[in-house]
């Protein structure tokens, strides 16, 4: 019985099979999304919150991959955008980058890339959050 949670790639030359877990695609897209100008962060969930508390990173947070009835891939990406930027242009750039990155790394194409902007982050809020984080963990000798 085939594992329906895996994405199957079949080699054209020799018929060999490669199975890719959708969570791998989520990680690829999550890393690529964080590098796009204007994207400040990705929406997490309870698991990513716990990992962050433990000092671990969750690279796939904010990305959900699903497969429709036609066996086509659909990506839902949840991002925080820097306030003051043109949100549609950031979303369009994000779609282009994610599509290109996935094709380059896996030779898979997405049927749709749905960008969900879950919030705007203002520069002063971001700087204040970074300051609070550094004050919580002072270096040795500073207290």
C-alpha positions as CSV (number, residue, x, y, z in Angstrom):
1,X,0.0,0.0,0.0
2,X,1.4,3.4,-1.0
3,X,2.0,6.1,1.6
4,X,-0.3,8.9,0.6
5,X,1.5,11.4,2.7
6,X,4.6,11.3,0.5
7,X,5.1,12.9,-2.9
8,X,6.4,10.5,-5.5
9,X,8.9,11.5,-8.1
10,X,9.7,9.0,-10.9
11,X,12.9,9.2,-12.9
12,X,12.3,9.6,-16.6
13,X,15.4,7.7,-17.7
14,X,15.4,4.6,-15.4
15,X,12.1,4.6,-13.6
16,X,13.6,5.0,-10.1
17,X,11.4,6.5,-7.5
18,X,12.0,9.3,-4.9
19,X,9.6,10.0,-2.1
20,X,9.5,13.4,-0.6
21,X,7.6,14.2,2.6
22,X,5.5,17.4,2.3
23,X,7.2,18.7,5.5
24,X,10.5,18.9,3.5
25,X,8.8,21.1,1.0
26,X,7.4,23.3,3.8
27,X,11.0,23.7,5.1
28,X,12.3,24.7,1.7
29,X,9.5,27.2,1.2
30,X,9.8,28.6,4.8
31,X,13.5,29.3,4.4
32,X,13.0,30.9,1.0
33,X,10.1,33.1,2.3
34,X,12.1,34.4,5.2
35,X,14.7,35.8,2.8
36,X,12.3,37.9,0.8
37,X,12.6,41.6,1.3
38,X,9.6,42.9,3.2
39,X,8.8,39.6,5.0
40,X,9.6,40.2,8.7
41,X,8.5,36.8,10.0
42,X,6.4,33.7,9.6
43,X,3.3,32.7,11.6
44,X,4.0,29.9,13.9
45,X,1.9,27.4,15.8
46,X,2.1,25.8,19.2
47,X,4.8,23.4,18.2
48,X,7.0,26.2,16.7
49,X,6.4,28.2,19.9
50,X,7.6,25.4,22.1
51,X,10.6,24.9,19.8
52,X,11.5,28.6,20.0
53,X,11.3,28.5,23.8
54,X,13.7,25.5,23.8
55,X,16.1,27.4,21.6
56,X,15.3,25.3,18.5
57,X,14.3,26.7,15.1
58,X,11.3,25.6,13.2
59,X,12.1,26.3,9.5
60,X,8.8,25.1,8.1
61,X,6.6,27.3,10.3
62,X,4.1,29.4,8.4
63,X,3.9,27.1,5.4
64,X,1.3,24.4,4.8
65,X,1.5,22.2,1.7
66,X,-1.6,20.3,0.6
67,X,-2.5,18.1,-2.4
68,X,-5.8,18.6,-4.2
69,X,-8.0,16.0,-5.9
70,X,-5.9,16.4,-9.1
71,X,-2.7,15.5,-7.2
72,X,-1.4,19.1,-7.6
73,X,0.5,20.9,-4.9
74,X,-0.9,24.0,-3.1
75,X,1.1,26.1,-0.7
76,X,-0.5,28.3,1.9
77,X,2.1,30.8,3.3
78,X,1.4,32.9,6.4
79,X,3.7,35.9,6.8
80,X,4.2,39.2,8.7
81,X,5.1,42.0,6.4
82,X,7.0,45.2,7.2
83,X,4.6,48.1,7.6
84,X,4.9,50.9,5.0
85,X,5.7,48.5,2.1
86,X,3.3,47.7,-0.8
87,X,1.8,44.5,0.4
88,X,0.6,43.2,-3.0
89,X,4.1,43.7,-4.5
90,X,5.7,41.8,-1.5
91,X,3.2,39.0,-1.9
92,X,3.9,38.8,-5.7
93,X,7.6,38.7,-5.2
94,X,7.1,36.0,-2.5
95,X,5.1,33.9,-4.9
96,X,7.8,34.2,-7.6
97,X,10.7,33.4,-5.3
98,X,8.9,30.4,-3.7
99,X,7.9,28.9,-7.1
100,X,11.4,29.3,-8.5
101,X,13.0,27.9,-5.3
102,X,10.8,24.8,-5.3
103,X,11.4,24.1,-9.0
104,X,15.2,24.5,-8.6
105,X,15.4,22.2,-5.6
106,X,12.8,19.5,-6.4
107,X,11.6,20.0,-10.0
108,X,8.1,20.2,-8.6
109,X,5.6,22.8,-9.5
110,X,2.9,24.4,-7.4
111,X,-0.6,24.7,-8.7
112,X,-1.2,27.7,-6.4
113,X,0.8,29.7,-3.8
114,X,-1.7,31.4,-1.4
115,X,-0.1,34.3,0.5
116,X,-1.8,35.1,3.8
117,X,-0.6,38.4,5.4
118,X,-1.4,37.9,9.1
119,X,0.0,41.1,10.3
120,X,2.1,44.2,9.8
121,X,5.2,44.8,11.8
122,X,6.4,48.4,12.4
123,X,10.1,49.1,12.7
124,X,9.9,50.5,16.2
125,X,8.0,47.4,17.4
126,X,10.6,45.1,15.8
127,X,13.5,47.0,17.4
128,X,11.8,47.0,20.8
129,X,11.2,43.2,20.6
130,X,14.8,42.6,19.8
131,X,15.9,44.9,22.7
132,X,13.7,43.0,25.1
133,X,15.0,39.7,23.9
134,X,18.6,40.7,24.4
135,X,17.9,42.1,27.9
136,X,16.3,38.8,29.0
137,X,19.6,37.0,28.3
138,X,22.5,39.2,29.4
139,X,26.0,38.0,28.7
140,X,28.1,36.7,31.5
141,X,29.1,39.4,33.9
142,X,26.3,41.7,33.0
143,X,23.3,41.8,35.3
